[in-house]
Amino acid sequence: MDHAHQLPVVIVAGLHADARKEVVEHLLRAVPASAALHHDLTGAADGTVLRTVRDASGTLSRGETPLVNDCACCALREDLVPELHRMADSGATRLAVVELWDSVEPKAMAEVVAAHGGGRLTVASVMTAVDPALVLPYLANGDDLAETGLAAAPTDRRTVGDTWARQLEYAPVLALVDSEEADEEDRALLAQLHPTARRVRADSVELARAAFAGFDVEAAAAAQHPACALLPQEADEAGVATFVWHRRRPFHPERLYQALEDLCCAAARSRGRFWLADRPDTLLAWDAAGGALCVESAGPWLASLPDAAWEMVPPVRRAAAALDWHPDHGDCCQHLVFTSPGLDRDGLERLLDSCLLTDAEYASGREAWKRLPAAFDSLLDAA
């Protein structure tokens, strides 16, 4: 089907439910012949998901879809694309607005629409709705989603803070609602968490233009991958600071492990990639919000791969490594970024530096490094 006849789909995400609903209402009023599709997962525990389709005049249809594999998000995926195809086939809809439920993350849904559009759908934009006054409270919230009634499945182990961070950082457009409680610190925090985002007011004419701005699913995924993520730069404004820590020497696993609690609590948000001496070939991802840290293997450093394997690595990954290549260690490095109001840059730097190998440990070589205490096994090798 010709691209001109594809149905543009804008995905609107966000844990700030009131802000998200306001953004969707503004879109429906601003774009003639637009319709919003929303799956309410509140009743998922009872086995059903409620689907609502509405336009600027009100509700057009309402129905239930059953759970799939006891997973509300799976049910959403199974029902979302057929509904969007029906909208596309009718020819009556100029813009489909997919309003995600509170804790549903936009990355998965954007990839579903892009993969199963069948030539009839195109992801025109991804937005996260934001109440600036709530950015820090949500980011600092370490509660499990299950405790707050926002889990999308019985096995959902995400927290409010890390879910909000991913919603915020994935979307290239942040749609902001008016908030009397928001101050300069809130706005500075938002700008430093996602400095490349396009920030638009929900009640502005720019919102409708942003809904048709275009979206590249593969580029968005690459921007989140720890190996080549475009992490924030150093910043300091309105009491909010971003500290970038970059080193070439690997961490001593035991000393870093002992410092994890202090490091996690030092900033509202921290992320990046790091290098452990006892796992010198493994690129490790650091992702912390709300005092909770997720550490995961992101595969091998490129420096540990044979030359022949480089052809299988995405070009964006090779380019990122080339920009940061070291003659001795290749792309192996520490690159962590901490963003928070009241950040103690000097204290953080001292603590992080103290976790690196000493001169003597470093000089002992890689074989000796691999015999250091494997303090991260419990985090990295858990089933």
matplotlib code that plots the C-alpha trace (Angstrom):
import matplotlib.pyplot as plt

x = [0.0, 1.2, 2.8, 0.3, -2.5, -0.9, -2.6, -0.3, -0.2, 1.0, 1.8, 1.2, 2.7, 3.2, 2.6, 1.2, -2.3, -4.0, -1.3, -1.6, -5.4, -5.0, -2.5, -4.8, -7.8, -5.7, -4.7, -8.2, -9.4, -6.4, -6.4, -9.6, -10.8, -8.5, -9.4, -7.9, -7.6, -7.0, -6.7, -7.4, -5.5, -7.0, -9.2, -6.5, -6.4, -10.0, -9.0, -10.2, -8.8, -11.2, -10.8, -12.2, -12.2, -13.1, -12.8, -13.2, -17.0, -16.8, -16.8, -17.2, -17.0, -16.2, -15.3, -13.4, -10.5, -9.4, -5.9, -3.3, -1.0, -2.0, -0.3, -2.2, 0.5, 0.2, -3.5, -2.9, -0.5, -2.9, -5.8, -4.1, -2.9, -6.2, -8.0, -5.6, -6.0, -9.7, -9.2, -6.9, -9.2, -12.2, -10.4, -12.2, -9.4, -6.6, -4.6, -4.8, -3.8, -2.7, -3.0, -1.0, -2.1, -0.1, 2.8, 3.0, 6.3, 6.2, 9.2, 7.4, 4.3, 6.1, 8.0, 4.8, 3.0, 6.1, 6.6, 3.0, 1.7, 1.4, 1.9, -1.2, 0.3, 3.2, 4.5, 4.3, 5.5, 6.0, 5.2, 5.4, 3.0, 4.6, 3.5, 6.9, 6.1, 5.8, 9.0, 11.2, 8.6, 8.0, 11.7, 12.5, 9.7, 11.3, 7.9, 7.2, 4.4, 2.6, 2.4, 0.8, -1.7, 0.2, 1.7, 1.0, 1.4, 1.7, 5.4, 6.0, 8.9, 9.5, 9.4, 7.7, 11.0, 12.6, 9.4, 9.0, 12.7, 12.3, 9.0, 10.6, 13.9, 12.5, 10.1, 11.6, 8.7, 7.7, 4.3, 4.1, 0.9, 0.6, 1.4, 1.3, 3.5, 6.3, 9.4, 12.7, 14.3, 11.6, 12.1, 15.9, 15.7, 13.5, 15.8, 18.9, 17.2, 16.4, 18.3, 17.6, 13.8, 11.5, 9.5, 6.0, 3.1, 0.1, -2.2, 0.0, -0.4, 3.0, 1.6, -0.3, 2.8, 4.8, 2.3, 3.3, 7.0, 8.0, 9.7, 12.5, 12.0, 15.5, 17.2, 15.2, 16.2, 19.9, 19.6, 18.6, 21.2, 24.0, 26.7, 25.8, 23.3, 23.5, 23.9, 23.4, 26.4, 27.7, 25.1, 24.4, 21.2, 18.7, 20.2, 20.1, 23.4, 24.5, 27.8, 29.6, 32.2, 34.4, 37.5, 39.5, 40.5, 38.2, 36.4, 37.5, 34.3, 34.2, 34.9, 32.2, 29.7, 30.2, 29.6, 26.4, 24.0, 25.7, 26.0, 22.3, 21.2, 23.5, 21.3, 17.7, 18.8, 22.0, 22.8, 25.5, 28.0, 30.8, 33.6, 34.4, 38.0, 36.8, 34.6, 36.9, 35.1, 31.6, 29.9, 27.7, 24.7, 24.0, 20.4, 19.3, 16.2, 14.4, 17.3, 17.0, 19.7, 19.5, 22.8, 22.8, 25.1, 24.8, 27.0, 30.7, 32.8, 33.8, 37.4, 36.9, 35.4, 37.4, 37.6, 35.3, 32.5, 32.4, 30.4, 27.5, 27.5, 25.1, 26.9, 25.7, 27.4, 30.7, 30.6, 30.1, 33.0, 35.3, 34.6, 35.7, 38.5, 41.5, 44.8, 45.1, 41.4, 39.4, 35.9, 36.2, 35.5, 33.5, 30.9, 28.3, 26.0, 24.3, 21.5, 19.9, 19.0, 21.7, 24.2, 27.5, 29.8, 33.1, 31.9, 30.6, 33.9, 35.9, 33.7, 33.7, 37.5, 38.0, 36.3, 38.8, 41.7, 44.8, 48.0, 49.3, 46.1, 46.0, 49.6, 48.9, 47.1, 43.9, 44.5, 45.0, 41.9, 39.8, 40.7, 39.4, 36.3, 33.3, 31.0, 28.5, 27.7, 24.5, 23.3, 24.4, 24.0, 20.6, 18.1]
y = [0.0, 3.5, 5.3, 8.2, 5.9, 4.6, 5.5, 7.6, 6.4, 8.5, 6.7, 8.6, 7.1, 8.2, 7.2, 10.7, 9.6, 13.0, 14.6, 11.8, 12.1, 15.9, 15.4, 12.9, 15.3, 18.1, 15.9, 14.8, 18.4, 19.7, 17.0, 16.7, 13.1, 11.7, 8.9, 7.5, 3.9, 3.0, -0.4, -0.1, -2.8, -2.0, -5.0, -7.4, -9.2, -10.3, -11.6, -8.9, -5.7, -2.9, -1.3, 2.2, 4.0, 7.7, 10.9, 14.6, 14.1, 11.2, 7.4, 5.6, 2.0, 0.0, -3.7, -6.3, -8.5, -11.5, -11.9, -13.7, -16.0, -14.1, -11.0, -7.8, -6.3, -9.4, -8.9, -5.3, -6.3, -9.0, -6.5, -3.2, -4.0, -5.4, -2.4, -0.1, -2.0, -1.6, 2.2, 2.2, 0.2, 2.4, 5.4, 7.7, 8.3, 10.8, 10.1, 7.2, 8.1, 5.1, 6.1, 3.6, 2.5, 3.9, 1.5, 0.3, 1.3, 2.9, 1.1, -2.3, -0.8, 1.2, -1.8, -3.9, -1.3, -0.9, -4.7, -5.6, -2.5, -4.5, -1.5, 0.1, 1.7, 4.0, 5.2, 8.9, 9.9, 8.7, 11.1, 10.9, 13.1, 14.9, 16.9, 18.6, 18.8, 15.0, 14.1, 13.9, 12.2, 9.5, 9.1, 8.7, 6.2, 2.8, 1.0, -2.1, -1.5, -4.4, -2.5, 0.5, -1.6, -0.8, -4.1, -5.3, -9.0, -11.2, -11.5, -7.8, -6.8, -3.3, -0.3, 3.1, 4.9, 2.7, 2.4, 6.2, 6.7, 4.5, 6.1, 9.6, 8.8, 6.7, 9.3, 12.0, 14.3, 15.3, 16.8, 19.1, 20.1, 23.3, 22.7, 25.5, 23.4, 23.0, 25.2, 25.9, 22.9, 20.6, 22.0, 21.7, 18.1, 17.3, 19.0, 17.2, 13.7, 13.9, 16.9, 15.9, 15.6, 18.1, 19.6, 20.9, 22.3, 20.1, 23.1, 24.4, 24.2, 22.6, 19.4, 18.5, 19.1, 16.9, 14.1, 13.9, 14.4, 10.9, 8.2, 5.7, 2.6, 1.2, 4.5, 4.8, 1.3, 2.1, 5.3, 3.2, 0.5, 0.8, 0.3, 3.3, 5.3, 9.1, 9.8, 13.3, 15.7, 17.6, 20.2, 22.4, 24.5, 25.6, 23.2, 20.2, 18.7, 16.0, 14.4, 12.4, 9.9, 8.4, 6.2, 3.5, 1.3, -1.6, -1.8, -4.0, -6.1, -6.4, -2.8, -1.7, -4.1, -2.7, 0.8, 0.0, 1.2, 4.6, 5.0, 4.1, 6.6, 9.4, 10.5, 10.4, 8.8, 7.1, 5.0, 4.0, 1.2, -0.2, -2.7, -5.3, -6.6, -10.2, -10.1, -8.1, -9.1, -8.2, -4.9, -4.3, -1.9, 0.3, 1.5, 3.0, 5.1, 5.3, 3.8, 0.6, -0.7, -3.0, -4.4, -6.6, -8.0, -6.2, -8.7, -8.5, -5.4, -5.0, -5.2, -8.8, -9.9, -11.3, -8.9, -11.2, -10.7, -7.0, -7.3, -8.6, -5.6, -2.8, 0.2, 2.6, 0.3, 0.3, 4.1, 4.6, 2.3, 4.0, 7.4, 6.1, 3.7, 3.3, 1.8, -0.6, -1.4, -0.7, 0.3, -1.1, 1.8, 3.2, 5.7, 6.5, 9.5, 10.8, 13.3, 14.8, 17.9, 18.5, 16.2, 15.8, 15.6, 15.5, 12.8, 10.7, 11.0, 10.0, 7.0, 5.8, 6.3, 4.3, 1.3, 1.1, -1.2, 0.2, 0.6, -2.7, -4.6, -3.1, -4.0, -7.7, -8.2, -9.7, -13.3, -12.0, -9.8, -12.8, -14.4, -11.4, -12.1, -12.6, -10.3, -9.6, -13.3, -13.1, -10.1, -11.2, -15.0, -15.2, -17.3]
z = [0.0, -0.8, 2.1, 1.6, 2.5, 5.7, 9.0, 11.2, 14.8, 17.7, 20.9, 24.1, 27.3, 30.9, 34.5, 35.0, 34.2, 34.4, 32.2, 29.7, 29.4, 29.0, 26.2, 24.4, 24.7, 23.2, 20.3, 19.6, 19.5, 17.5, 14.8, 12.8, 12.2, 15.0, 17.3, 20.5, 21.4, 25.1, 26.8, 30.6, 32.4, 35.9, 35.7, 34.4, 37.7, 37.0, 33.6, 31.3, 29.6, 28.7, 25.3, 24.6, 21.3, 21.4, 19.4, 20.4, 20.7, 23.2, 23.3, 20.0, 21.2, 24.2, 24.6, 26.5, 25.4, 27.4, 28.9, 26.9, 28.9, 32.1, 30.7, 30.3, 28.0, 25.8, 25.5, 24.6, 21.8, 20.4, 20.3, 19.5, 15.9, 14.6, 16.0, 14.3, 11.0, 11.2, 11.7, 8.7, 6.5, 7.3, 5.9, 8.3, 10.7, 10.0, 13.1, 15.6, 19.1, 21.2, 24.8, 26.8, 30.2, 33.1, 33.4, 29.8, 28.2, 24.8, 23.4, 23.2, 21.7, 19.1, 18.0, 17.8, 15.6, 13.4, 13.0, 12.3, 10.5, 7.3, 5.1, 6.6, 9.8, 10.5, 13.8, 13.4, 16.8, 20.4, 23.3, 27.0, 28.9, 31.8, 34.8, 35.6, 39.3, 39.5, 37.7, 40.8, 43.1, 40.5, 39.7, 43.4, 44.0, 44.6, 45.2, 43.1, 40.5, 42.1, 45.4, 43.7, 41.6, 38.4, 37.6, 34.0, 34.9, 37.9, 37.2, 36.8, 39.0, 37.8, 40.1, 39.7, 39.4, 36.7, 34.7, 34.7, 33.7, 30.6, 29.6, 29.9, 28.1, 25.2, 23.8, 21.5, 22.4, 26.0, 26.2, 29.2, 31.0, 33.0, 36.7, 39.3, 41.6, 39.1, 39.7, 38.0, 39.7, 38.2, 34.7, 35.0, 36.1, 33.2, 30.7, 32.1, 32.2, 28.5, 26.9, 23.3, 23.7, 22.0, 24.8, 23.8, 25.8, 25.7, 24.8, 22.0, 18.3, 18.3, 19.9, 16.7, 14.6, 16.9, 16.5, 12.8, 13.3, 12.3, 14.4, 13.7, 15.9, 15.2, 16.0, 19.2, 20.3, 19.6, 21.6, 24.6, 24.2, 26.9, 24.3, 22.2, 24.2, 23.9, 27.6, 29.0, 29.2, 32.3, 33.4, 36.5, 36.7, 39.3, 41.9, 39.6, 38.3, 35.9, 36.6, 33.9, 35.2, 32.5, 33.2, 31.4, 34.3, 35.3, 38.7, 41.5, 41.8, 45.5, 46.2, 43.7, 45.2, 48.7, 47.4, 45.4, 48.1, 48.4, 44.7, 44.1, 46.7, 45.5, 42.6, 41.5, 38.3, 37.1, 34.0, 31.7, 31.0, 33.1, 33.2, 35.9, 36.2, 36.8, 33.6, 31.3, 28.1, 29.2, 28.7, 31.7, 31.8, 34.9, 35.3, 38.6, 39.8, 43.0, 44.9, 43.0, 40.7, 37.7, 36.5, 33.3, 30.8, 27.4, 25.6, 24.8, 24.4, 20.7, 21.7, 22.8, 19.4, 16.5, 13.6, 11.5, 14.0, 13.6, 10.4, 12.4, 14.8, 13.9, 12.3, 15.1, 17.7, 15.6, 15.2, 19.0, 19.8, 17.2, 18.8, 22.2, 21.2, 23.4, 22.1, 25.0, 26.0, 22.8, 23.8, 27.3, 29.7, 32.6, 31.5, 34.1, 34.4, 37.6, 37.5, 40.6, 42.6, 45.3, 43.7, 45.5, 42.5, 44.5, 46.8, 43.9, 42.1, 45.1, 45.8, 42.2, 41.8, 45.0, 43.4, 40.5, 40.5, 42.2, 40.3, 41.7, 40.9, 37.4, 36.7, 37.7, 34.3, 33.0, 34.2, 37.7, 37.4, 36.6, 40.0, 42.0, 44.2, 41.9, 43.9, 41.1, 40.4, 42.4, 40.4, 36.9, 37.0, 38.6, 36.6]

ax = plt.figure().add_subplot(projection="3d")
ax.plot(x, y, z, "-o")
ax.set_aspect("equal")
plt.show()
